[in-house]
Amino acid sequence: MGAWEGGPVVVFDTETTGCTNGDRVVSLGAVRLDAALEPEATLHLAFAPGMPCHWGAIRVHGMSDAFLAAHPPFAEHAAEVAGFFGGAAGCAHNLAFDRRMLGGEFERLGLPRPWAGEFCTMRGWRRAFPGHRAGLAQASETCGLGREGSLHGALEDAWLAVQLLRHLHGLAPVPMRLHGITNSPCLDALAAE
């Protein structure tokens, strides 16, 4: 594919209540990369969606309705998320889904999507490796990478997409900096002690 020429980029992943247009984002994981695709910062948030998760979604991400209800709604973090993107390009594995879901959260608030330009690592993978399986898990395995557990975590999946983006542009993997959800009410309780 050649060198990346897209400038700074935020690679992101969403976990959701389900897959329909009416579903909501329950977790966002994002990794901001500079124009050389070197990691700069991460963001990992969870949100109260205001609706129950479909049982199939809970099987994917493992977050219960009770756990999510303890978090703030997306609206309380919209400015933080927009600031994190800061107009950089947006990138995701299966971008069409994540664009629809995260973009829908901004649309509900009457706000524009906070990214300019887009790149889908799944589409890039299919172009670079025709005939190979292009799901995030399968493409990551081809690069010698994989999830630490069986559940999908938004930040871990964003990091896997970072590795695929770097691989597609001839760069070696970088260490993944995984951490918990930063807006978790559990953190507030620990800070108060």
Wavefront OBJ file of the C-alpha trace (Angstrom):
o trace
v 0.000 0.000 0.000
v 2.903 2.357 0.542
v 3.508 4.973 3.183
v 0.607 6.541 5.044
v -0.078 10.041 3.753
v -3.308 10.736 5.609
v -1.902 12.918 8.407
v -2.913 12.422 12.039
v -5.548 9.738 12.523
v -7.752 8.445 15.325
v -8.352 4.708 15.159
v -11.519 3.843 17.034
v -13.901 1.053 17.871
v -17.374 1.060 19.388
v -19.310 -1.467 21.395
v -23.053 -1.018 21.110
v -26.482 -2.085 22.358
v -27.022 -3.899 19.051
v -26.622 -3.473 15.303
v -29.675 -1.517 14.160
v -29.917 2.200 13.389
v -31.742 2.782 16.686
v -29.009 1.176 18.779
v -26.564 3.189 20.868
v -22.854 3.236 21.650
v -22.035 1.788 25.077
v -18.237 1.961 24.850
v -15.652 3.819 22.782
v -12.000 2.934 22.480
v -9.750 5.258 20.482
v -6.040 5.623 19.777
v -4.706 8.896 18.358
v -1.754 8.492 15.983
v 0.482 11.194 14.563
v 1.112 11.580 10.833
v 3.830 8.883 11.040
v 1.270 6.486 12.626
v 3.022 6.618 16.000
v 0.678 6.424 19.028
v 0.087 9.655 20.957
v -2.876 9.047 23.273
v -5.771 6.726 24.087
v -9.370 7.219 25.130
v -11.582 4.524 26.676
v -15.093 5.467 27.828
v -18.366 3.715 28.651
v -21.827 5.245 28.403
v -25.311 4.672 29.775
v -27.241 4.093 26.543
v -30.725 4.771 27.932
v -31.939 1.443 26.557
v -31.219 -2.219 27.225
v -28.528 -4.060 25.307
v -29.560 -6.871 23.008
v -28.518 -10.210 24.530
v -26.275 -10.857 21.521
v -24.418 -7.583 22.112
v -23.848 -8.473 25.769
v -22.354 -11.795 24.632
v -19.910 -9.818 22.462
v -18.785 -7.096 24.896
v -19.766 -8.531 28.287
v -21.142 -5.264 29.734
v -24.438 -5.666 31.576
v -27.236 -3.120 31.538
v -26.656 -2.517 35.269
v -22.947 -1.828 34.720
v -23.660 0.597 31.870
v -26.428 2.394 33.793
v -23.806 3.504 36.351
v -21.980 5.491 33.649
v -22.856 8.919 32.235
v -24.677 9.219 28.903
v -22.695 9.941 25.738
v -23.807 13.588 25.786
v -21.686 14.227 28.896
v -18.545 13.182 27.023
v -19.332 14.419 23.493
v -17.003 17.438 23.810
v -14.193 15.235 25.157
v -14.617 12.766 22.293
v -14.750 15.569 19.708
v -11.626 17.139 21.213
v -9.807 13.807 21.100
v -10.539 13.452 17.367
v -9.755 17.123 16.811
v -10.517 16.935 13.092
v -7.996 14.131 12.436
v -8.915 11.367 10.021
v -11.140 8.639 11.468
v -10.196 4.994 11.033
v -11.865 1.757 12.108
v -12.056 -1.879 11.111
v -15.455 -2.066 9.399
v -15.665 1.719 9.391
v -19.178 1.698 7.953
v -20.526 0.268 11.232
v -18.486 2.401 13.624
v -19.088 5.563 11.568
v -22.837 4.932 11.684
v -22.865 4.216 15.405
v -20.521 6.943 16.695
v -21.683 9.415 14.062
v -25.261 8.714 15.164
v -24.417 9.764 18.714
v -23.186 13.133 17.458
v -26.168 13.519 15.110
v -28.593 12.969 18.026
v -26.934 15.945 19.722
v -27.081 18.088 16.571
v -23.279 17.996 16.259
v -21.105 17.147 13.252
v -18.825 14.127 13.237
v -15.496 15.221 14.731
v -13.254 13.594 12.144
v -12.173 14.660 8.678
v -11.301 11.982 6.165
v -11.717 8.272 6.715
v -9.883 4.987 6.274
v -11.293 1.494 6.777
v -8.693 -1.106 7.702
v -11.050 -3.916 6.657
v -11.409 -2.494 3.147
v -7.659 -1.828 3.033
v -6.981 -5.408 4.120
v -9.287 -6.800 1.428
v -7.493 -4.745 -1.244
v -4.034 -5.753 0.003
v -4.860 -9.430 0.643
v -7.623 -10.489 -1.741
v -9.144 -13.838 -0.876
v -8.011 -13.719 2.751
v -10.487 -13.429 5.619
v -10.772 -9.783 6.607
v -12.494 -9.854 10.000
v -10.538 -8.127 12.751
v -9.676 -11.373 14.552
v -8.601 -13.174 11.363
v -6.565 -10.277 9.960
v -4.902 -9.749 13.344
v -3.985 -13.443 13.548
v -2.306 -13.145 10.144
v -0.092 -10.456 11.702
v 0.617 -12.628 14.758
v -1.731 -10.645 17.008
v -4.929 -11.427 18.878
v -7.262 -10.413 21.669
v -6.206 -11.106 25.234
v -9.645 -12.515 26.073
v -12.727 -13.825 24.340
v -14.763 -10.623 24.736
v -14.562 -7.610 22.442
v -13.234 -4.552 24.230
v -13.428 -1.257 22.356
v -9.893 -0.128 23.262
v -8.293 -3.497 22.529
v -10.087 -3.700 19.175
v -8.985 -0.143 18.349
v -5.375 -1.151 19.104
v -5.696 -4.222 16.864
v -6.948 -1.947 14.077
v -3.918 0.329 14.749
v -1.655 -2.667 14.183
v -3.439 -3.516 10.928
v -3.206 0.100 9.742
v 0.530 0.085 10.469
v 0.967 -3.318 8.775
v -0.862 -2.118 5.673
v 1.574 0.786 5.462
v 4.755 -1.234 5.991
v 5.271 -0.442 9.688
v 6.069 -2.813 12.543
v 3.613 -3.369 15.410
v 3.781 -1.065 18.417
v 3.157 -2.055 22.052
v -0.540 -1.880 22.882
v -1.306 0.303 25.889
v -4.498 -1.148 27.279
v -6.238 0.355 30.284
v -9.640 0.323 31.887
v -12.560 2.591 31.214
v -11.507 6.064 32.357
v -14.982 7.395 33.189
v -15.921 4.436 35.350
v -17.791 5.264 38.578
v -15.464 2.742 40.260
v -12.583 5.194 39.702
v -14.533 7.959 41.456
v -15.115 5.671 44.445
v -11.405 4.822 44.628
v -10.405 8.492 44.398
v -12.750 9.372 47.286
v -11.069 6.857 49.625
l 1 2 3 4 5 6 7 8 9 10 11 12 13 14 15 16 17 18 19 20 21 22 23 24 25 26 27 28 29 30 31 32 33 34 35 36 37 38 39 40 41 42 43 44 45 46 47 48 49 50 51 52 53 54 55 56 57 58 59 60 61 62 63 64 65 66 67 68 69 70 71 72 73 74 75 76 77 78 79 80 81 82 83 84 85 86 87 88 89 90 91 92 93 94 95 96 97 98 99 100 101 102 103 104 105 106 107 108 109 110 111 112 113 114 115 116 117 118 119 120 121 122 123 124 125 126 127 128 129 130 131 132 133 134 135 136 137 138 139 140 141 142 143 144 145 146 147 148 149 150 151 152 153 154 155 156 157 158 159 160 161 162 163 164 165 166 167 168 169 170 171 172 173 174 175 176 177 178 179 180 181 182 183 184 185 186 187 188 189 190 191 192 193
